[in-house]
Amino acid sequence: MLVLRGYVVKSTSLATWKVRYGKIKTSIRNLGAFPLSGSIPDELETLGLIQYRQTLSGMNRIIYEVRQDIIYIHIIIDTRGDLKDVLMQRLLR
């Protein structure tokens, strides 16, 4: 979340970040009520990783997984970012 915050603040403003962060928190709260409402990201579905879902929150994609009654948030990225690149960078770390 800190990387996303830094990017938004640097490219826009702290006020913009606060609005986006509020939308992210609302979207995550909504997942609690409707955990399977998100779609399977195309990039992950082609790899056979159908346990992951996504929900959009303004200009952000929230990638998450539902296991029993627990929701795991894995990545929150800007919608303009390339999910495959982000995942590859994480694998190489």
RALINMO-V637105 format. One record per backbone hydrogen bond with DSSP energy under -0.5 kcal/mol. NH is the residue of the N-H (numbers start at 1). CO is the residue of the C=O. If there is no record, write none. Layout:
nh-><NH/NH>
co-><CO/CO>
//
This chain:
nh-><5/6/7/8/9/10/11/12/17/18/19/20/21/22/23/24/25/26/27/28/29/30/31/32/32/33/33/34/37/39/41/44/45/46/47/48/49/50/52/53/54/55/57/60/61/62/63/63/64/64/65/66/67/67/70/72/72/73/74/74/75/77/79/81/83/86/87/88/89/90/91/92/93/93>
co-><1/2/3/4/5/6/7/8/13/14/15/16/17/18/19/20/21/22/23/24/25/26/27/28/29/29/30/30/34/54/39/41/41/42/44/45/44/48/49/64/39/62/60/57/77/55/61/75/53/62/72/51/65/70/67/65/70/71/63/72/63/61/59/78/81/82/83/84/85/86/87/88/89/90>
//
